[in-house]
């Protein structure tokens, strides 16, 4: 799924009010951390992840997280990244994007 510019703007606007749900620490992208990312995306659709470690590699790690979770990398700002994955069940969707 590729997001249009208006959709990206809306997601960035919504993400500004979010608190990070996960913190990437010195253990890195472990299987347990990635399971947490999957669960957070299933629960919230739009999530913030804060880099407590690996701050220099945040761009490549954010892209890897998006690829491994089949989500969209919305934004990287400072030491925070924002990921989005649309909920498969329309009744559970929290973020409504214009198509």
N, C-alpha and C positions, 0 to 999 in steps of 0.2 A: 504494500500500500504506500503510495506516495502522497504526501500532503501538499495542498496548494498553499500559496502565500497567505490568503485570508485565514485558512485553517491554522497555519502556524502562528499567526498573530493572535488568534483567539486562544490557542493553547498556552502561549507565552503569558498572555494576560491572566489566564486562570492560574498558571503556575506561580505567579508572583505572590499570591496569598497562601501558598502551601508551605508547610514546614517539611524538612527532609524526613522521609520515613526510614531511610537506611543510611548508615555511615560506612564507607569503605575504609577499613583499617589496614594495619600492616600485614594481615594474613592474605590480602588480595582477593582475587576473584575465585574463591573456593566454590566447591559444589554447594555447600551450605549457604553461602552468600547468594549465589545465583538462584537457589531455591527460594530464598527470601525475596529476591527481585521478582521472580515469577508470581509468588503469592501476592505481593504488593500490587503488581499490575492487574492480577485477577480481581483483587478487591477494589482498587481505586481507579484504574485505567491510566491516570496521569500521576506520575510520582516524581519526587525530587530525591536525589542521592547526593550526599555530601562526601567529598574526598577528605578524609582525615589523614590519609597517607597517599603515596603515589601521586602527589599533586602535579609533578612534572609530566607524568604519563596520562593525565586525565583525558585528553582527547582520544588517544588510541584505546584506552580502557572503556570509555563511554561508547565508542563505536562497537567495540567487542561485546559489551553488554547488550546493546541494541540488536546486534546480529544474533547472539545466542538466545535471546528471548523473543525474537521475531517482532520487535517493537520499533517505533520510530524515535530517533534521536531528535528531540525538539530544540534543545538549547543547551549550551554550556556557557555558564557565566561564573566567573571567579572559580571557586572550588566546588561548584554545584553543577550537576547535570540533571536534565529533565527528560524523562522517557514517557512515551504514550503508546498504548496498545488498546485498540477498540475491543470492548467486551463482545464476545461472540453472541451472547443472549441479549436480544434487544430490550427485554424487560429489565435487565440489570445494568443497563448503560447509565453512567453518571454524566458523561461529557457528550453533549450533542453537537456534532459538527455539521455544517451545511455541506452537502455533497457537491 
